[in-house]
Amino acid sequence: MAEQTTLFEYLLRLGDNALILGHRLSEWCGHSPALEEDLALSNVALDLIGQTQLWLNLAGEIEGKGRDADKLAYLRDAREFRNVLLVEQPNGDFAATMARQFYFDAWHYLLLRELSGSKDGRIAEIAAKGLKEVTYHLERSRDWVLRLGDGTEESHRRMQAAIDDLWMFTGELFESDEVDEAMVREGIGPDLAALHEPWLGLVRATLEEATLTVPQPGWAQRGGKRGIHSEHLGYILADLQFLQRAYPNATW
């Protein structure tokens, strides 16, 4: 039972990261700076929601209490969500959205690449499928960091500000607790600390090419993986969960 509980918690983290970031990106629909970006951001959001469904359905199966992806997405309170703080941060301007996306994509790519070799075949299969999508996500967000960083004076200023402002939320991506450590022992998940150097190498190379300055190490915001969130998540869930909260068990 303890092992199932730990695996369930781990799967929630994978699913909640994708769910909350996917919802954040969907907020751009109809508001993007160009039609092409409107479609592209919506497609990335759809990819992430698709990954959410796979992770949370598996989590519900492991939990064994009859909850599927929909119930886990729509019927949990904020303290029960396990996403990292980075993905719940507001969209801000386009530079902020792309900086957040790039930081997450670079980590997500490395994570899914390792999970593709998981000893749990179900996790490996979901990760391998998601990796194909996230490879494109990373290529796209990296390209936008380069374009805005090495673009006009205004775009450079905005991208540097976004890179600096969001840096404090990246440390949580590499922090391990007893859940992560249990997954490493079982050969299910990777050592998150081991992902930091390749992530930092990719980020540093990209920022330097974009004529941007890499932020200095500093205080890392943390808590999302334990259910301690910023005020932003409550507003996200008020929107995301409205229908099921207002009309419980509603069906189409």
N, C-alpha and C positions, 0 to 999 in steps of 0.2 A: 504493500500500500504506500509506504514511504517513497519507494522508487517511482511509482506511478504519479504521486503528487508532485515530485520534483520534475519529472518529464512534462507533466501538464503545465507547470509554472514556466518551464523553458519554452514550450510551444506558444504559450500566451505572449511571451515577449516577442517572439518572431512575428506572430500574427498581429499584435497590437502596433508594432512599429509600422508595418505595412498599412494597416487600417487608418491610423491617424495621419500619416503622411499622405496617403491617397486622398483622404477627405480634405486635407489642407489644399492640395493641388486642385481638387475639383472646385474650390472656391474661385479659381481664376477663370472658370468657364464663362465666356461672354465678356470678360474684362481684360483679356490679355492685350499686349501692345500691338499684336498683329494677328491676322486670322490663322496663319500657319502655326503660331505659338499657341493659340487657343486650342487648336486640334492636337498639337503635340503634347501639351500639358494634360489635356483630357485623356490622351492615350496612355501616358505614364501613370496617371491616376488609376485608370482601368486595370493596367498591369498589376499595380500594387493591391487593388481590391481583389483581383483574382488570386493573388498569392495569399491574401488574408483568408479567403475562403478555404483554401487548402490547409493552411496552418491551423486555423481555428476549428475546422471540422475534425482534424486529427486530434487536436487538444480535447474536444468534446468526447471523441471516441475513447481516448485514454482515461478521461475523468470518469466515464461510465455512469453519468447522471442524467442522460437524455438531452443534454444541451448540444446543439449544433452551432455552426458559425453564426447564424442569425441571432440566436439567443445570447451567445457570448458577446456579440457586438452591440446588441440593442438593450440588453437587460442587466448590464453591470454598471455599478456606480464608479465614479472617478478613482476612488481608492483601490478598486479592483483591477484597474488597467496597469499594464506593465511596460508600456513603451518608454523609450528614453526621452528625456526632456527636449532634445534637439528637434524632434519631429513635430512637436506641438507648438513650437514658436510661431508667431504670426507671420503671414506671408510678407508683410511690408511692401517694399517696392520690388521691381523685377530682379534687381541685383540681389536683394536679400533672399528671395525665393531660390535663385540659382546658386547662391553661396551655400544655403542650407542643403539644397539638393546635392551639390557636389560633395560636400563633407559626408553626407549620408551615403551617397552612391559609392564613393570610394571604399568606405567601410563595408557596405552591403555586398559589394562585389567580392571582396576578400573573404567575407564570412560565408557567403553561399558557395564560393569555390571550395572552401574547406568542408562545408557541410555536405557537398556532393560526394565526399568520400566517407560519410558517416557509416558506422556499423549498423545503424537502424536503416533498413532499406527504404522505409516509407519517407523518412526525413531526407535521405539521399536523393530520392526520386523528385520530391518537391523542390529541393534546392537546385538540382540540375535543370529543371524546367525554368525556375526563376532566374537562374544565372544567365540564360540566353537573353532574357528581357533586361536584366540589370546591366549587362554588358553595353547595351544600347543606351540605357539611362545614363551611365557613367560617361560614355562618349559624348552624349549630348550636353550634359551639365558642364563637363570640362570645357567643351567648345565655347559655351556661353561665358565662363569665367575668363577665358582667353580673349574673347571678343570685347567684353566690357572692360576688362582690366587694361587691355592695350588698345582701347578705342579712343573716345574723346576725353577731354579733361573731366567733363561731368560724369561720364560712365565710369572712368577710373576712380574718381572720388567716391562714388556710390558703392562700387564693388569693394574697394578697400575698407570702407566703413562696415559693410556687411560681413566681410571676412573677419574683421576685428571683433565685431559685436557678438558673433555666433561662436567664436573660438572657445569660449568658456563652457559650451555645452558638448564639446567633442570628447573631453576626458572620460565621460561616463561610458562611452562606447567601448572602452578597453578595460573597464573595471570588472573584476570577477568577484562573485560571492559564492556561497555554498552550493547554489543551484548550478552555476557555471562550472564549478570545480567537480561536481558530481558528473556532469556531462562529459568532461574531459576524461575522468577515470573510466567511464564506461565506453569510451571511444565514440561517443555520439556527437559531441560538439568540440570545437577547437579551443585552445587557450587564447582568450581574447587579448591578453597582453602581447602575445606573439604577433598579433595583427598590427600592432602600433607602428613598428618600424617601416614595413612596406606601405602602410597608409600614409605615414608622414613623408616618406620618400616621394610618393605620387603627388601629394599635396604640395610639397615644397617645389618640386620640378614644375608643376603647373603654375603656381603663383609666380615663380621667377620668370617663366616664359611670358606671363601676363603682365610683367613689370609691376607686380604687387609685392608687398612686404609680408613675410611670414610672421604672424603674431608671436610674441614671446610667451613662454610657458607661464601659467599663472593659476589662479583659483579655478577649480573645476566644479561646475554645478552638477549635482547628482541627486538621485532619489527616485526617479521615474520607475526604475526597475523594481522598486519596493512599494510602489503605489503612492509615492509622495510627489505630487505634481505641482506645476505652476497653475495660476488661476485660469490660464488659457484653455486647459483641457475641459474645464467645466462648461465653457461657452461652446466648445466643439461638440460635446456630448449633448448639450441642449438642442442643438441643431440636428445632429446625427440621429438621435434617439427619439425625436419628437413624436413621430407617428405611432410607434409602438408604446410610448408612454401615455399618449393621449387616447389611443384606441388599442388596448391590450389584446394581443392575439389576433389582430386584424389580418385578414387574408384578401388577396386580390381575386 
